[in-house]
Each structure stands twice: as structure tokens, then as C-alpha cells.
Amino acid sequence: MQSAPAMPKEAVIRKVPRGERRREELIDVAEKIFLARGFPETTMQMIAEAAGASKETLYRHFESKELLFAEIVSRKARAISGPDGAIARGGSAEVVLSALGTSLLTTVCTGQGAFLFRTVVAEAARTPELGDLFFERGPGATVDRLTQYLKDATKRGELHCDDPAVAARLFLGAVAAQFHLRRLLQSNWKPPAASEIDRHVTAAVSMFLKEFGPQRTGDRR
């Protein structure tokens, strides 16, 4: 008896477990309510009702409102530098850094990204753990993932970073710092078009590779 032919790789679709799918649905609903009402005015009861779930179900997935908010931040950070992001997809250093920079800057320039940051700044004094969670799950996670990538790329001879953590912070700052400030401080600021984002990221990557490319500093002219 012949065995069934193997399914082509492109036809293999990961079946998302029901619990995981429900968790993502709850995060989607929570994000919409946080955006509409703000963090202080949003309650777990509101989120549960909007999601058609009981509070018990919501608390089974998320122990607190702070952790639920942090999960929204985590998801955005994963989109930039996580399992489905530029670092995981691989390629040359130029390709990886360009894709990472574009994803980061696009997120920074959106209204949702600015809202999350403003929310944390406003609440951090009253709820310090929210600020800690935001940094660990968002900016901190992206720095850590990029640091590990730069460390590995240096070992492979693709880059030369004596201090990958410093190099990671320099790159992320070059890509996003000024745009982030304008998005936060200027309510009437018009975000850059995709072409402007592309030009800025290309310049940041070029500058980074001139400093941290595979040739050692002593070999540069």
C-alpha cells in the first residue's frame, strides 16, 4: 500500500489552538477599548463584556489589567523583532537592518504606537510596574533581540561590533529617536510617507555599516 504523498511545505498551515486564538481575540478587544477610553478608565469588566467573555475567563488569560496592556505592547514588539520579524527572517546584515528599521519607524509613527507610550508615561508614577512592563516587553525586548543578532553576526564575520548592546542602541536611536519625539510632542505633525521612511532607514543602515561593517576599524581608510 502506497503512503500518501507528502504535503508541499507551502500547503502546511499551522492550526492555531482554540485557547491561543481566544487569547488573541481578547487582546484585540482590549486594545480597541484602551485606545477609545484610555488606561485608567478601562476596566477588566468592560473588556470581558465587549469580548463576550466572563471576567473569570479574562483573568484566566491575564492576571491583571497591567499584564493585559503589556501583552499588547509585547505583540507589537514581536512584530518588529520577534519570531515573525526581520531578524528571524534572516538575510544579509543590510537586509535585516533595513527591514527592522522600516518596521520600527513605521510603528513609531502610527497613532497607536504614540498612544501606548503616552499612556505609560501618564500612568508610570501611579503604577510603576506598568512602566517596567512596557519597557521590558517593548523597547527593551527589541534592544535585546537586536543585540543578540549583532553578537551572532559578529561571530559569523558579517559585522564587527565590539559592544553589540551599544551598537544596537545606536542603530535604534538613529532610526527612530527624532521621529518618536515629534510624534509624541506635536499633535499636528504629519507622519512621513513610506518613501521618506525608506530614505531615512537606508541612510541609518549605511551609516551603521560604515562603522560596524565586517572590516576592522584599523583597516578602514
N, C-alpha and C positions, 0 to 999 in steps of 0.2 A: 504494500500500500504506500503510495507516494505521499510525502508530507506536503502540507500546504506551502505555497511559495511565500518567501519572506516578504513582509510588507516594506515598501520603499521607505527610506528614512523620512522623506518629506511628508509621508502619509501618516506617520506616527504622531498622534496628538495626545498630550498628557491630559488625563482625566483629572479634573480638579475635585478633590474630596468635598462632600457637601458641607462639612464643618468649615473648611477653609474658604469655600465660596461664600458662605453666610457671613463669615468674619469680614471679608472684603466688602460685602454689601453694607454691613454696619458701619464700616469706616467711610464708605461713600456718603451715607446718610449723615453721619456725624460731621463730615467736612462741610457739607452744604449748610447745616444748621449753625456751625461755628462761624462760617462766613456771613450768614444772614444776621445772627444775633450777637456775635462776639463771645468770647470765652466765659466771662463772669455770668452772663445772662442765660447761658446754655446749661441745661441740667441733663442728667442721665435719663430721667423720666421722659423728657422731650424727645431725646434721641430714640429711646425704645419705642415710644408711640409712633414716631414718624417712620420707623423701620418695620412696624408691625410685629414687634417682639416684646417679650416681657422684660422687666428690669433684671430678673434673675438670669435670663439668657444673656443680656448685655454684660452683666457683671461676671458671668462665667467666662466671657472672652476678654474682658478688660476690667481690671480690679478697681480702676478709678477713672475719673474724667481726665486727669492729667496724663495717665498712661494711654488713654484713647487718643488724646490730642497728639501725644508723642508718636503714636503709630502713624498718624497722618504725615508727620514730619519724616519718619523712617521710610515711608513708602516713596516720598519724593526724593529722598537721598538715594534710595536704591535705584530709582530710575536714572539717576545721574551716574552713579559709580558702583552700583550693586551688580548682582548676577546677570542682569539683562543690559547692563550699561557698557560704555565704551571700553573700559578696562577688561571686562570679561570677554568681549568680542575679539580682542587682540588686534594684531597688525603691527606695523612699524610704530616707533615712538611718535612720529609726526601724525600718523593716522589716529592713534589712540588719544593723544593730547588734543588734537583738533576736535574730535568727536566729543570728548569730555568737556572741553571748554565751551563748545557750542551748546551742549545740553545744560551746563551750569548757567551760562549767561542768559539763555532763553528762560530758564526757570526764575532766575533773579529778577528779570524784567517783567514777569507776569504780576497781575494784581494779587493773585492768591499767595505767591511767594512773599510779597511785601506784607500782606495781611498777617501771615503766620508770624513773621518776625516782629511786627508791631505789637501783636497780641502778647508775645512772650516778654517783650521789653516792658509793657504796661503791667504785666502780672508778676514779674520776677521778684519784685520787692516783697509782695504779699505771699507769693508761692515760690520760694527759691528752687524747690525741686523741679518746677516746670522749666525754669531756665537751664538747669543741669540736664534734664532730659532732652530739651531742644538741642543743646549743643552736642551732647553725646550721640544722639540719633541722626542729627542733620550735619552741620558743618564739621564737627569732629570726626564723624564716620567717613566723610568724603576725604578729609585730610589723611586719615589713617589708611584708607584704601589706596589713595594715590601714593603715599609714602611707601607702602609695600610694593606697589608696581614699580616705582623708581628704583627701589632697592634690588628687585629682581632683574630689571632691565640693565642695571649697572653690572650685576653678576654675569649677565649674558654678553656684556660688552657693547650693548646698544646705546648706553648712556654712561656718563661719568659723573655721578653725584656723590661727593664725599659725605654729605649730610642730607640724605633723602628727605627727612622731615622738613628741613629748612627749604629745600628745593620745592617741595610740594606746596608749602605756604606761599612761597614767592610766585609760583605759577598761578595758583588760585586767586591770589591778590591781584596779580596783573590782569587777569581775565575779568574779574567781577567787581573789584572794590569801588571804583568811581560810579559805575552804573548802579550798584546797590545803594549807595548814598543818595543818588538823585532820585531813585525810585521811592526811597523812604521819606525823603525830605521835601520833595517838590510834587505837590498833588496834581499840578497841571502839566507835569513832564510827559512828553510823548516818547514812549519806548522806541528803541531803534528798530529799523526794518531788518529783515533777515540778511540782506546784503551787507548792512553795516555791522551786524554781529559777526558775520563771516570775515569781514576785513579786520575787525578788531582781534578776533581769535587767531587769525592767521599771523598777525603781527606779534601777538603774545607768544605763540608757539615758536616762531622764528627767533625771537629774542631769547627764549628759553634754551633752544637747541644750540645757539651760538655759545652760550655759557656752559651748558651741561651735555653737549654732544659727546660722542664716544672718544674724540681726541682729548688728550690731557691738556691742561692749561699751558704747560710748558711747551707744547708742540704747536700752539696757535701762533699765528703771525699777526 
